């Protein structure tokens, strides 16, 4: 099961209701962090998420509202002493930024981490999922990310029962391997079916661009910034962000199944007007709130 927890849904200035940018993607027994704004570790505690389960941190860019929570999270994880290293992905220059950040305070119990600077394409391909990134267009180097769960085989119980199959044989078939049963070869296609993996994309700070479109293409869930309403689009463009309308059109043009708007300006006290604009252009839209959870 995949569960998304929004830990921070505001933008440059946090409010009483919205913390700095952070999203936690929980998958099986690990957590992938998408950006790490100030206060992330406290938000995790409130949400009931254990920092020790964080395996991967994906940084879109190095503006403070997206990274100020890194030292605290890495320190807490070190104190928890999990049996894993943390891999931090970020734009070119991330190693230098993080090195300077680690030199800015007296370090203690920082968890061991690896920094990988990304370029467009697949950056990780594991047993159960892959991670891809694409460049966005912001005032500094910025990347968006796509989580792709691998397709899975499921046993057709009725067919398996009819053939008398049970036990470890079913496990082999579920792995896509043919088996020999009662001197007869049974192929996976005879008793299993494919469940398509889920896809989630995160489009951080950007103006409309090819990278954002590539990330949004055919995803089950698109999480996109929508900093302002379209009535002040000139201000939005000046700071190289998406309006809510542009985020909704991004989802619509690229056949996304669901859109969640995040990274809202502090000027919007209630999400209703933001939601109204989003739904005008993409009906299956939601506005993120801190601590909102979504299961896929």
C-alpha positions as a printed Julia matrix, in Angstrom:
296×3 Matrix{Float64}:
   0.0     0.0     0.0
   1.1     3.55   -0.75
   0.18    6.34    1.65
   0.95   10.01    1.05
   1.13   12.31    4.08
   1.33   16.07    3.53
   3.64   17.43    6.21
   3.99   20.95    4.81
   1.75   22.61    2.22
   2.73   26.27    2.42
   5.34   28.18    0.47
   8.03   30.71    1.48
   6.38   31.89    4.69
   4.75   29.26    6.91
   1.43   30.0     8.61
  -0.35   28.6    11.64
  -2.05   26.09    9.35
   0.64   25.4     6.74
   4.23   24.36    7.35
   7.08   24.59    4.84
   7.14   22.11    1.94
   7.37   18.41    2.74
   5.56   15.28    1.63
   6.08   11.76    3.0
   5.46    8.79    0.72
   5.12    5.63    2.8
   5.64    2.38    0.91
   5.79   -0.95    2.74
   8.29   -0.39    5.57
  10.07    2.68    4.2
   9.37    6.38    3.84
  10.45    8.58    0.95
  10.59   12.3     1.8
   9.81   14.8    -0.97
  11.48   18.07    0.07
  12.32   18.76    3.67
  11.12   22.15    4.87
  11.72   23.58    8.32
  10.02   21.6    11.07
   9.74   18.37    9.08
  10.79   16.09   11.94
   8.18   17.6    14.28
   5.49   17.3    11.61
   6.41   13.63   11.24
   5.98   13.03   14.97
   2.56   14.69   14.93
   1.54   12.6    11.9
   2.7     9.37   13.58
   5.55    8.76   11.13
   8.87    7.41   12.38
  11.96    9.26   11.09
  13.93    6.0    11.42
  11.92    4.6     8.49
  13.12    7.27    6.07
  15.24    5.64    3.37
  15.31    8.35    0.72
  15.07   12.14    0.57
  14.26   13.78   -2.77
  15.11   17.49   -2.92
  13.63   19.57   -5.69
  15.89   22.6    -5.15
  17.85   24.45   -2.49
  15.56   27.31   -1.55
  15.28   27.4     2.23
  11.59   26.56    2.47
  12.38   23.21    0.85
  15.53   22.22    2.78
  15.72   23.93    6.19
  14.42   20.78    7.89
  17.3    18.6     6.73
  19.75   19.06    9.64
  17.1    18.31   12.25
  15.78   15.25   10.48
  19.26   13.82    9.88
  20.2    14.48   13.51
  17.08   12.79   14.88
  17.61    9.81   12.6
  21.18    9.5    13.82
  20.0     9.49   17.42
  17.44    6.8    16.58
  20.26    4.69   15.07
  18.27    2.96   12.3
  19.95    0.07   10.48
  20.19    1.95    7.2
  21.89    4.82    5.43
  19.84    7.6     3.9
  20.17    8.46    0.23
  19.64   12.13   -0.6
  18.92   13.01   -4.24
  19.08   16.6    -5.41
  20.12   18.93   -8.24
  23.76   19.41   -9.24
  25.46   21.35   -6.46
  23.67   19.45   -3.7
  26.86   17.93   -2.32
  28.39   21.36   -1.87
  25.23   22.84   -0.33
  24.89   19.96    2.12
  28.56   20.09    3.04
  28.26   23.77    3.96
  25.03   23.09    5.84
  26.7    20.39    7.93
  29.54   22.78    8.79
  27.15   25.45   10.1
  26.57   23.77   13.48
  28.29   21.42   15.94
  27.25   18.05   14.55
  26.19   15.22   16.79
  24.65   11.85   15.92
  24.08   12.69   12.26
  22.94    9.59   10.4
  25.23    8.37    7.66
  24.0     9.59    4.29
  24.87    9.45    0.61
  24.24   12.41   -1.71
  23.47   11.75   -5.38
  23.2    14.63   -7.8
  20.56   13.97  -10.42
  19.99   14.48  -14.1
  16.91   13.76  -16.19
  15.83   10.12  -16.31
  15.6     7.14  -13.99
  17.69    7.69  -10.85
  16.74    4.51   -9.0
  15.32    1.16  -10.11
  14.7    -1.26   -7.28
  12.86   -4.52   -6.79
   9.46   -2.92   -6.22
   9.63    0.62   -7.61
  11.64    3.11   -9.6
  12.28    6.84   -9.25
  12.59    9.26  -12.16
  13.34   12.96  -12.24
  12.86   15.72  -14.79
  14.18   19.3   -14.84
  11.77   22.1   -14.04
  12.11   25.84  -14.72
  12.57   27.88  -11.57
  14.88   30.7   -10.44
  17.46   28.06   -9.39
  18.13   24.52  -10.58
  15.02   22.52   -9.78
  13.77   18.97  -10.43
  10.47   17.18  -10.08
  10.16   13.48   -9.27
   8.05   10.5   -10.28
   7.53    7.36   -8.18
   6.65    4.32  -10.32
   5.56    1.14   -8.57
   6.38   -1.95  -10.62
   3.54   -4.05  -11.98
   2.7    -7.03   -9.77
   1.31  -10.5   -10.43
  -1.64  -11.73   -8.43
  -2.9   -15.31   -8.19
  -6.26  -16.09   -9.8
  -7.49  -18.17   -6.87
 -10.28  -19.9    -8.81
  -7.92  -21.07  -11.57
  -5.21  -22.11   -9.12
  -7.7   -24.1    -7.05
  -9.09  -25.83  -10.13
  -5.59  -27.04  -11.02
  -4.87  -28.06   -7.41
  -2.0   -25.6    -7.05
  -0.95  -24.48   -3.58
   2.01  -23.69   -1.36
   5.44  -22.57   -2.66
   4.4   -23.31   -6.26
   2.07  -20.3    -6.13
   4.94  -18.12   -5.0
   7.02  -19.14   -8.01
   4.15  -18.41  -10.37
   3.62  -15.02   -8.75
   7.27  -14.26   -9.48
   6.57  -14.93  -13.15
   8.23  -18.37  -13.26
   6.77  -21.46  -14.88
   6.46  -24.56  -12.68
   6.13  -28.31  -13.18
   3.08  -29.78  -11.43
   1.86  -33.39  -11.9
   4.25  -33.7   -14.84
   2.62  -30.72  -16.54
   4.2   -27.34  -17.15
   2.11  -24.47  -15.79
   2.97  -20.96  -16.98
   2.31  -17.81  -14.93
  -0.15  -16.51  -17.51
  -2.43  -19.49  -16.87
  -3.14  -18.71  -13.22
  -2.02  -15.11  -12.55
  -2.97  -11.65  -13.69
  -1.1    -8.34  -13.78
  -1.93   -5.49  -11.4
  -0.51   -2.24  -12.82
   1.74   -0.35  -10.42
   0.72    3.07   -9.13
   2.45    6.27  -10.22
   2.84    9.48   -8.24
   4.54   12.63   -9.52
   5.68   15.7    -7.64
   6.0    18.95   -9.56
   7.69   21.5    -7.32
   8.43   25.18   -7.98
   8.31   25.88  -11.72
   6.68   27.64  -14.62
   5.03   25.5   -17.32
   7.72   23.41  -19.01
   8.39   20.1   -20.77
   9.71   18.49  -17.6
   6.49   19.19  -15.72
   4.46   17.73  -18.59
   6.61   14.59  -18.7
   6.12   14.03  -14.98
   2.35   14.56  -15.18
   1.83   12.18  -18.12
  -0.74    9.46  -17.27
   0.0     9.46  -13.51
  -2.43    8.14  -10.93
  -1.67   11.1    -8.69
  -0.11   14.43   -9.62
   1.03   16.58   -6.69
   1.76   20.03   -8.02
   2.48   23.43   -6.66
  -0.21   26.05   -7.22
   1.12   29.1    -5.44
  -1.43   31.73   -6.51
  -4.8    32.07   -8.15
  -4.77   33.13  -11.77
  -5.91   36.7   -11.02
  -2.33   37.58  -10.01
  -0.55   35.41  -12.56
   1.92   38.2   -13.36
   3.23   38.04   -9.79
   3.35   34.24  -10.02
   5.3    34.34  -13.26
   7.7    36.92  -11.8
   8.76   34.44   -9.11
   8.63   31.49  -11.54
   5.77   29.53   -9.99
   2.6    27.88  -11.28
  -0.84   29.32  -10.71
  -3.61   27.0    -9.59
  -5.12   27.22  -13.08
  -1.8    26.23  -14.68
  -1.46   23.25  -12.33
  -4.99   22.12  -13.22
  -4.33   22.5   -16.94
  -1.09   20.53  -16.5
  -3.09   17.64  -15.06
  -5.8    17.89  -17.71
  -3.45   18.11  -20.71
  -1.42   15.09  -19.58
  -4.21   12.69  -18.59
  -3.44   12.63  -14.88
  -6.11   10.8   -12.9
  -6.05   13.0    -9.78
  -4.49   16.34   -8.84
  -3.54   17.63   -5.4
  -2.52   21.28   -5.16
   0.15   22.24   -2.62
   2.69   25.04   -1.94
  -0.04   27.64   -1.39
   0.71   31.28   -0.71
   0.03   32.53    2.8
  -2.52   34.98    1.35
  -5.09   32.17    1.04
  -6.62   31.59    4.46
  -9.27   29.13    3.24
  -8.79   26.49    0.53
 -12.27   26.95   -0.96
 -11.36   29.57   -3.58
  -8.26   27.61   -4.56
 -10.32   24.45   -4.95
 -12.95   26.26   -7.01
 -10.37   27.47   -9.53
  -8.68   24.05   -9.73
 -11.96   22.21  -10.3
 -12.94   24.63  -13.05
 -10.1    23.25  -15.18
  -9.64   19.77  -13.69
 -12.63   18.37  -11.77
 -10.73   15.66   -9.87
  -8.73   18.18   -7.86
  -8.04   18.5    -4.14
  -6.24   21.15   -2.12
  -3.67   19.74    0.29
  -3.79   20.5     4.0
  -1.08   19.77    6.54
  -1.43   16.19    7.86
  -3.83   15.16    5.09
  -3.32   11.5     4.15
  -4.07    9.88    0.78
  -3.96    6.13    0.13
  -3.44    4.52   -3.26
